[in-house]
Structure formats: structure tokens, C-alpha cells
Amino acid sequence: MKYKLKQKQNQRITRIKESTLVVGADIAKKVHVARAVDFRGIELGKDCTFHNNASGLMKLATWMKELKQVHAKTEIVFGIEPTGHYWFP
């Protein structure tokens, strides 16, 4: 089982290229924070804080699309760590 998880993780990592915007979000009860980096781990832009509701998720989507355009990226890889039930939306 552990081998399959590692293999799946490695497959995801190989998808990240120079043209990829990598976004990770820290999930909390009310306000979440997202950060974006390039394929080397260099931070791109400022953090995005957003609420756990429809307008907050729209703010996140707009922020990612703007960074993608500004930094000439062609795809976005988005990841979160599921924290309790707060990540469901």
C-alpha cells in the first residue's frame, strides 16, 4: 500500500513542469491561505487569503488565473491538506 501511494505521488510530481503554477492552500475553520510557486519552488506573487464560502472560492480562482497569466503558465496544480471537514467546499 505504501509503495502505491509513493508511486502515485511521484506521478503527480512528474506533471509539474516549467509551465506549471503550483498552488497550495492551508485550510482552516474560517479563513484559508494559498501560496503559489513555480516548478523550482520560487514563490510567485503574494499570498491569497480567502473565506470558506462561494465568494472566497471565486477569489481564489481569480487569484490563480491572474498569476497564471502574469507568469505565463499554461496549467495549475492545486493541492490542499484535508483538515477536518473544512476542506469539503
C-alpha positions in Angstrom: 0.0 0.0 0.0 2.8 2.4 0.9 4.5 1.7 -2.4 1.3 2.6 -4.4 0.9 5.9 -2.5 4.6 6.8 -3.2 4.2 5.8 -6.9 1.0 8.0 -7.2 2.8 10.9 -5.6 5.8 10.5 -8.0 3.4 10.5 -10.9 1.9 13.8 -9.7 5.4 15.3 -9.3 6.3 14.5 -12.9 3.3 16.5 -14.1 5.0 19.7 -12.8 6.9 21.5 -15.5 8.3 24.9 -16.1 4.9 26.0 -17.4 3.1 24.9 -14.2 1.8 27.1 -11.5 1.8 25.2 -8.2 -0.7 26.3 -5.6 -1.1 25.0 -2.1 -3.7 26.1 0.4 -3.6 25.9 4.2 -7.2 25.1 5.2 -8.6 26.4 8.5 -12.1 26.9 10.0 -12.9 30.3 8.6 -10.1 31.8 6.6 -7.7 29.8 4.3 -4.4 30.9 2.9 -3.0 29.9 -0.5 0.5 30.4 -1.9 1.8 29.9 -5.4 5.3 28.8 -6.5 6.9 27.8 -9.8 8.4 24.4 -10.6 11.6 25.3 -8.6 9.6 26.3 -5.5 10.2 30.1 -6.0 7.2 32.0 -4.6 5.1 33.9 -7.2 3.0 36.8 -6.0 1.6 37.5 -2.6 -0.5 35.0 -0.5 -4.2 34.8 -1.1 -6.4 34.7 1.9 -10.0 33.6 1.2 -13.1 32.5 3.2 -14.8 29.2 3.2 -17.7 30.2 1.0 -18.6 30.7 -2.6 -17.2 34.3 -2.9 -14.0 33.1 -1.1 -13.5 30.3 -3.6 -14.2 32.7 -6.5 -11.5 35.0 -5.1 -9.1 32.0 -5.0 -9.9 31.1 -8.6 -9.5 34.6 -9.8 -6.1 35.0 -8.0 -4.8 31.7 -9.5 -5.9 32.7 -13.1 -4.3 36.1 -12.7 -1.0 34.6 -11.5 -1.1 32.1 -14.3 -1.4 34.9 -16.9 1.1 37.2 -15.3 3.8 34.4 -15.1 2.9 32.9 -18.5 1.9 29.5 -17.0 -0.2 27.1 -19.0 -1.6 24.9 -16.2 -2.3 25.0 -12.5 -1.7 22.2 -10.0 -3.7 22.8 -6.8 -3.2 21.0 -3.5 -4.6 21.1 -0.1 -4.2 19.0 3.1 -7.7 17.9 4.2 -8.2 19.4 7.6 -11.3 18.0 9.4 -14.4 18.8 7.3 -13.3 22.4 6.4 -11.9 21.3 3.1 -15.2 19.9 1.7 -16.3 23.1 -0.2 
